Amino acid sequence: MKNLTKLTNLTFALIAFTLLFSACSSSDDDTLQPEKVAKEITRDDLMNYMIVDEFLAKPEYQNQLGTKPYLIASYVAEYNNDGKLYTISEGWFASVLYNLEQDEALTYDANTGITKLKTKWGYYELTRDANEQIVVKGNFHFEDDPNNPNTYWFTSSYTQLVKVDGKVYDNSTYKAVENLTGFYRFSIDFWRYKQDAVPIEGELTWPYYLNHRNVWTGQDGGTEQLYNVFIAIPKGNGWKGNHKDKDILLVNTGKTMTTGDVVVCEKM
């Protein structure tokens, strides 16, 4: 009977040791698993997004360029219906593009999972988060190239990836809610701003150009003839964490390389 008890105890001890060893081995195997690399972000993926960048003049250029932000929206689209895709960057003072193939504007590193998108101002590193959503990992601007004053004079202060939905957001009325009061109204080809009331149909006489379904540019018909870029951000995105429940419009206005505050408007 004593021998049977010893045998039973020995059996339980061996089982316990085996389970402990298996658990340790499984844990060790888990730690050795390679980290998942984000899959490539394609041209088709990027056509569902745009990147809005807010630039500020460097301190040494603020006497010339002021202290207000300059907005640039970058997106992937065709240009002049030539069947080719470009990275296009739009602001009130510049419109530039890179051919995705000829200029190698879109590249992917299979070792890091980083997709690099090149623009006039530098490049963005994009990747995917744990839920496979596209995110901006970093932005790198050509700030040290004195031959490129568009970036040498500026530094990026804020970058936001915006998911677009394919809708066109002109032909609407927007109410200014930050940095200005008043109303912006757009028809198919013309627009108008008024401070005290929504412009009526007959007052829409200032032309604008629809560069992209979410980005358009136009000069006002007032005494200063200011240049404007209008950037439409669909509901759900917001701007700097605010206004996520509204379709909004960012308005960046300037002339001769000086600019004003970014006006945030909500669609009426």
NORSULKA-V539332 format. One record per residue. N is the residue number from 1. PHI is phi in radians with two decimals (NA if undefined). OMEGA is omega in degrees with one decimal (999 if undefined). Layout:
n->N phi->PHI omega->OMEGA
n->N phi->PHI omega->OMEGA
This chain:
n->1 phi->NA omega->177.8
n->2 phi->-1.09 omega->-179.8
n->3 phi->-1.14 omega->179.4
n->4 phi->-1.16 omega->178.4
n->5 phi->-1.13 omega->178.7
n->6 phi->-1.08 omega->-179.5
n->7 phi->-1.12 omega->179.2
n->8 phi->-1.12 omega->179.0
n->9 phi->-1.08 omega->179.8
n->10 phi->-1.14 omega->179.5
n->11 phi->-1.10 omega->178.1
n->12 phi->-1.07 omega->-180.0
n->13 phi->-1.13 omega->179.4
n->14 phi->-1.16 omega->178.8
n->15 phi->-1.11 omega->179.9
n->16 phi->-1.09 omega->-179.5
n->17 phi->-1.13 omega->179.8
n->18 phi->-1.10 omega->178.6
n->19 phi->-1.10 omega->179.6
n->20 phi->-1.11 omega->179.8
n->21 phi->-1.13 omega->179.6
n->22 phi->-1.11 omega->179.8
n->23 phi->-1.10 omega->179.0
n->24 phi->-1.10 omega->-178.8
n->25 phi->-1.14 omega->179.3
n->26 phi->-1.10 omega->179.3
n->27 phi->-1.12 omega->178.8
n->28 phi->-1.10 omega->179.9
n->29 phi->-1.11 omega->-179.1
n->30 phi->-1.10 omega->-177.1
n->31 phi->-1.25 omega->-177.4
n->32 phi->-1.64 omega->179.6
n->33 phi->-1.15 omega->-179.7
n->34 phi->-1.16 omega->178.8
n->35 phi->-1.21 omega->-179.0
n->36 phi->-1.20 omega->178.8
n->37 phi->-1.67 omega->-179.4
n->38 phi->-1.09 omega->179.5
n->39 phi->-1.30 omega->-175.6
n->40 phi->-1.06 omega->172.4
n->41 phi->-1.72 omega->-171.0
n->42 phi->-1.62 omega->174.9
n->43 phi->-1.03 omega->179.7
n->44 phi->-1.11 omega->176.5
n->45 phi->-1.04 omega->-173.3
n->46 phi->-1.22 omega->177.7
n->47 phi->-1.22 omega->176.3
n->48 phi->-1.70 omega->-177.4
n->49 phi->-2.42 omega->162.7
n->50 phi->-2.47 omega->178.9
n->51 phi->-2.00 omega->177.7
n->52 phi->-1.86 omega->-177.5
n->53 phi->-2.06 omega->177.1
n->54 phi->-1.88 omega->-179.3
n->55 phi->-1.86 omega->171.6
n->56 phi->-2.20 omega->175.6
n->57 phi->-1.15 omega->174.9
n->58 phi->-1.12 omega->-175.3
n->59 phi->-0.88 omega->-176.6
n->60 phi->-1.27 omega->179.7
n->61 phi->-1.99 omega->-175.2
n->62 phi->-1.26 omega->174.8
n->63 phi->-1.11 omega->-179.2
n->64 phi->-1.53 omega->-170.1
n->65 phi->-1.90 omega->179.0
n->66 phi->1.44 omega->-176.2
n->67 phi->-1.97 omega->-177.8
n->68 phi->-1.51 omega->-176.2
n->69 phi->-1.35 omega->173.3
n->70 phi->-1.96 omega->179.9
n->71 phi->-1.74 omega->172.4
n->72 phi->-2.27 omega->174.9
n->73 phi->-1.89 omega->179.7
n->74 phi->-2.04 omega->-177.1
n->75 phi->-2.71 omega->178.1
n->76 phi->-1.82 omega->-178.0
n->77 phi->-2.84 omega->170.8
n->78 phi->-1.33 omega->177.9
n->79 phi->-2.37 omega->179.7
n->80 phi->1.00 omega->176.0
n->81 phi->0.91 omega->-179.2
n->82 phi->-1.60 omega->177.9
n->83 phi->1.39 omega->-179.9
n->84 phi->-1.93 omega->178.9
n->85 phi->-1.81 omega->-177.5
n->86 phi->-2.32 omega->163.0
n->87 phi->-1.57 omega->-176.5
n->88 phi->-1.93 omega->178.4
n->89 phi->-2.07 omega->-174.7
n->90 phi->-2.13 omega->168.7
n->91 phi->-2.55 omega->179.8
n->92 phi->-1.23 omega->-176.9
n->93 phi->-1.90 omega->-177.5
n->94 phi->-2.83 omega->172.4
n->95 phi->-2.51 omega->-174.2
n->96 phi->-2.36 omega->-178.2
n->97 phi->-2.55 omega->174.4
n->98 phi->-2.20 omega->174.3
n->99 phi->-1.26 omega->-174.9
n->100 phi->-1.05 omega->-178.0
n->101 phi->-1.65 omega->-175.5
n->102 phi->-1.14 omega->-177.7
n->103 phi->-1.66 omega->-178.5
n->104 phi->0.85 omega->-175.9
n->105 phi->-1.39 omega->179.5
n->106 phi->-2.35 omega->-179.1
n->107 phi->-2.33 omega->-177.1
n->108 phi->-2.33 omega->176.7
n->109 phi->-1.88 omega->-176.6
n->110 phi->-1.20 omega->179.1
n->111 phi->-1.39 omega->-176.7
n->112 phi->-1.85 omega->-175.9
n->113 phi->1.34 omega->-178.4
n->114 phi->-1.69 omega->170.6
n->115 phi->-1.79 omega->-176.2
n->116 phi->-1.86 omega->178.6
n->117 phi->-1.97 omega->-176.8
n->118 phi->-1.60 omega->175.5
n->119 phi->-2.30 omega->176.9
n->120 phi->-1.06 omega->-171.3
n->121 phi->-1.62 omega->-177.2
n->122 phi->2.58 omega->176.9
n->123 phi->-2.66 omega->177.2
n->124 phi->-1.97 omega->171.3
n->125 phi->-1.75 omega->-177.9
n->126 phi->-2.02 omega->175.3
n->127 phi->-2.64 omega->178.9
n->128 phi->-2.08 omega->177.7
n->129 phi->-1.48 omega->-176.6
n->130 phi->-1.11 omega->178.5
n->131 phi->-1.73 omega->178.7
n->132 phi->1.20 omega->176.9
n->133 phi->-1.44 omega->-179.2
n->134 phi->-1.31 omega->179.1
n->135 phi->-2.39 omega->173.7
n->136 phi->-1.53 omega->180.0
n->137 phi->-1.45 omega->179.5
n->138 phi->-2.97 omega->173.7
n->139 phi->-2.19 omega->-173.9
n->140 phi->-2.32 omega->-173.6
n->141 phi->-1.91 omega->-177.5
n->142 phi->-1.36 omega->-173.1
n->143 phi->-1.45 omega->-175.7
n->144 phi->-1.88 omega->-179.3
n->145 phi->-1.85 omega->-178.5
n->146 phi->-1.12 omega->177.8
n->147 phi->-1.45 omega->179.7
n->148 phi->-2.16 omega->-174.1
n->149 phi->-1.09 omega->179.3
n->150 phi->-1.04 omega->177.6
n->151 phi->-1.93 omega->-178.0
n->152 phi->-1.12 omega->-178.3
n->153 phi->-1.47 omega->-169.9
n->154 phi->-2.13 omega->170.2
n->155 phi->-2.38 omega->-178.4
n->156 phi->-1.36 omega->179.8
n->157 phi->-1.92 omega->-178.8
n->158 phi->-2.84 omega->179.2
n->159 phi->-2.28 omega->178.9
n->160 phi->-2.40 omega->173.4
n->161 phi->-1.50 omega->-175.6
n->162 phi->-2.06 omega->176.0
n->163 phi->-1.52 omega->-178.9
n->164 phi->-1.78 omega->-172.5
n->165 phi->-2.17 omega->177.2
n->166 phi->1.50 omega->178.9
n->167 phi->-1.43 omega->174.4
n->168 phi->-1.76 omega->-170.2
n->169 phi->-1.86 omega->171.2
n->170 phi->-1.45 omega->-177.7
n->171 phi->0.95 omega->-176.8
n->172 phi->-2.55 omega->176.3
n->173 phi->-2.07 omega->-179.5
n->174 phi->-2.21 omega->177.7
n->175 phi->-1.88 omega->179.0
n->176 phi->-1.19 omega->-179.0
n->177 phi->-2.15 omega->177.0
n->178 phi->-2.44 omega->173.2
n->179 phi->1.25 omega->177.6
n->180 phi->-2.97 omega->168.6
n->181 phi->-2.02 omega->178.8
n->182 phi->2.24 omega->-170.8
n->183 phi->-2.41 omega->172.2
n->184 phi->-1.95 omega->176.3
n->185 phi->-2.19 omega->-177.4
n->186 phi->-2.20 omega->165.6
n->187 phi->-1.77 omega->-178.3
n->188 phi->-1.13 omega->-175.0
n->189 phi->-2.14 omega->-173.1
n->190 phi->-2.30 omega->-178.5
n->191 phi->-2.56 omega->176.6
n->192 phi->-2.85 omega->171.2
n->193 phi->-1.99 omega->172.0
n->194 phi->-2.39 omega->-175.8
n->195 phi->-1.44 omega->-169.7
n->196 phi->-1.86 omega->-177.0
n->197 phi->-2.83 omega->175.1
n->198 phi->-1.20 omega->179.2
n->199 phi->-1.05 omega->177.3
n->200 phi->-1.51 omega->-174.8
n->201 phi->-0.93 omega->-176.4
n->202 phi->-1.20 omega->-179.7
n->203 phi->-1.57 omega->-178.5
n->204 phi->-1.44 omega->-173.7
n->205 phi->-2.16 omega->-179.8
n->206 phi->-1.59 omega->-177.2
n->207 phi->-1.30 omega->172.2
n->208 phi->-2.47 omega->-178.4
n->209 phi->-2.09 omega->179.1
n->210 phi->-1.46 omega->-179.6
n->211 phi->-1.21 omega->-173.3
n->212 phi->-2.74 omega->-177.5
n->213 phi->-1.06 omega->179.6
n->214 phi->-1.97 omega->-176.7
n->215 phi->-2.41 omega->174.1
n->216 phi->-2.49 omega->-176.1
n->217 phi->-2.30 omega->178.9
n->218 phi->-2.92 omega->178.3
n->219 phi->-1.78 omega->-179.0
n->220 phi->-1.36 omega->-178.4
n->221 phi->-1.76 omega->179.2
n->222 phi->-1.39 omega->-176.2
n->223 phi->-1.21 omega->-176.9
n->224 phi->-1.54 omega->179.3
n->225 phi->0.93 omega->-176.1
n->226 phi->-1.32 omega->175.8
n->227 phi->-1.58 omega->-176.8
n->228 phi->-2.42 omega->164.8
n->229 phi->-2.01 omega->179.0
n->230 phi->-1.98 omega->-177.6
n->231 phi->-2.11 omega->-177.9
n->232 phi->-1.57 omega->-178.7
n->233 phi->-2.03 omega->-176.9
n->234 phi->-1.14 omega->176.9
n->235 phi->-0.91 omega->179.9
n->236 phi->1.83 omega->179.8
n->237 phi->-1.60 omega->-175.0
n->238 phi->1.22 omega->177.4
n->239 phi->-2.47 omega->-177.5
n->240 phi->0.96 omega->176.3
n->241 phi->1.48 omega->-178.2
n->242 phi->-1.96 omega->173.5
n->243 phi->1.07 omega->-178.6
n->244 phi->-1.20 omega->-177.2
n->245 phi->-1.58 omega->-176.6
n->246 phi->-2.29 omega->162.3
n->247 phi->-1.30 omega->-176.0
n->248 phi->-2.18 omega->178.7
n->249 phi->-2.27 omega->172.7
n->250 phi->-1.68 omega->179.6
n->251 phi->-2.11 omega->177.6
n->252 phi->-2.08 omega->-170.7
n->253 phi->-2.13 omega->177.1
n->254 phi->-2.93 omega->178.2
n->255 phi->-2.82 omega->179.3
n->256 phi->0.80 omega->173.3
n->257 phi->1.18 omega->169.3
n->258 phi->-2.14 omega->-171.8
n->259 phi->-2.39 omega->177.6
n->260 phi->-1.93 omega->178.4
n->261 phi->-1.08 omega->171.1
n->262 phi->-1.28 omega->178.4
n->263 phi->-1.57 omega->177.4
n->264 phi->-1.79 omega->-178.6
n->265 phi->-2.16 omega->174.8
n->266 phi->-1.91 omega->-179.8
n->267 phi->-1.21 omega->-179.5
n->268 phi->-1.56 omega->999
